[in-house]
Amino acid sequence: MAYEKAVKDQRMRVEVSQAKRENDFYLQNVDKSKALQAIESRKRKRLEDDEEPEVPESAKRKAWTFKQRPTAAAAATASASTERKGARQRTTITPEKKPGIQRSLLAKILPGKS
C-alpha cells in the first residue's frame, strides 16, 4: 500500500513538472511573439514615415582592395623594372570582376575528372 502511494506521488510530481515545462515554453513563445510584433510595427511605422527606406552601408556592394604579391613569373619579368624585389601591388576586385575557376587547376586537384 505504501509503495502504491509512493508511485502515485511520483507520477503526480512528474505530471506537475511536465505541465510547468509546457507552461514556461508557452510563455516564452508569447514573449517572443510580442517582441516580433513590436519589431514589425516599428518597421511598418518607419516605412510609413519615410517614403524611401534608407539602405545601410553594409548592404551596398563594396569593392575590396587588398595587397597581392606578384606571381613568380610576374616577379621575374618585373624584377628588372622594380626597385625592390617582392614589391607588392594593389589589386582591386569588384564583384563583377571576380576571377573564375581555372580548369587546369581543377584538373590537378581532381584527377580523372574532365
C-alpha positions in Angstrom: 0.0 0.0 0.0 2.8 2.4 0.8 4.6 1.5 -2.4 1.4 2.3 -4.5 1.1 5.7 -2.7 4.8 6.4 -3.4 4.3 5.5 -7.1 1.2 7.7 -7.3 3.0 10.6 -5.7 6.0 10.2 -8.1 3.6 10.2 -11.1 1.9 13.4 -9.8 5.3 15.1 -9.4 6.3 14.1 -13.0 2.9 15.3 -14.3 3.2 18.7 -12.5 6.8 19.2 -13.7 5.7 18.4 -17.2 2.8 20.9 -17.0 5.2 23.5 -15.6 7.7 23.0 -18.5 4.8 23.3 -21.1 3.6 26.5 -19.4 7.1 28.0 -19.4 7.6 27.1 -23.0 4.2 28.7 -23.9 5.1 31.9 -22.0 8.4 32.1 -23.8 6.7 31.8 -27.1 4.2 34.5 -26.2 7.1 36.9 -25.2 8.9 36.1 -28.5 5.7 36.8 -30.4 5.2 40.1 -28.7 8.8 41.2 -29.4 8.5 40.2 -33.1 5.2 42.1 -33.4 6.8 45.2 -31.9 9.7 45.0 -34.3 7.3 44.6 -37.3 5.1 47.5 -36.1 8.2 49.7 -35.8 9.3 48.7 -39.3 5.8 49.5 -40.7 5.8 52.8 -38.9 9.2 53.7 -40.3 8.2 52.8 -43.8 5.0 54.9 -43.5 7.1 57.9 -42.2 9.8 57.5 -44.9 8.7 57.0 -48.5 12.0 55.6 -49.4 13.8 53.4 -46.8 17.4 54.0 -46.2 19.8 51.3 -47.3 22.6 50.7 -44.7 26.2 51.0 -45.8 26.8 47.3 -45.1 24.1 46.3 -47.6 25.7 48.3 -50.5 28.0 46.5 -52.9 31.6 47.1 -52.0 34.9 46.8 -53.9 37.5 45.0 -51.9 41.1 46.4 -52.1 44.0 44.3 -50.9 47.7 43.9 -51.4 48.8 41.0 -53.6 52.2 39.6 -54.1 53.2 39.1 -57.7 53.5 35.6 -59.1 56.9 34.0 -59.7 56.6 34.7 -63.5 55.5 38.2 -63.0 58.2 38.8 -60.4 60.8 37.5 -62.8 59.7 39.8 -65.6 59.2 42.8 -63.4 62.4 42.4 -61.3 64.3 44.5 -63.8 61.8 47.3 -63.7 61.1 47.4 -60.0 63.4 48.9 -57.4 63.0 46.3 -54.8 62.3 42.6 -55.1 58.9 41.3 -53.9 57.2 44.7 -54.2 53.5 44.5 -53.6 51.0 45.9 -55.9 47.4 47.0 -55.2 44.7 45.0 -56.8 41.0 45.9 -56.7 38.4 43.2 -57.3 34.9 44.3 -57.7 32.1 41.7 -57.5 31.7 41.9 -61.3 35.4 41.1 -61.9 35.8 38.1 -59.6 38.3 35.6 -61.1 36.8 32.3 -62.4 37.9 28.8 -61.6 40.7 27.6 -63.8 40.1 24.2 -65.3 43.8 23.3 -65.3 43.9 23.9 -61.5 40.9 21.7 -61.1 42.4 19.0 -63.2 45.4 18.9 -61.0 43.3 18.8 -57.8 40.7 16.3 -59.1 42.4 13.8 -61.3 40.3 11.8 -63.6 37.6 14.5 -64.0 37.5 16.0 -67.4 
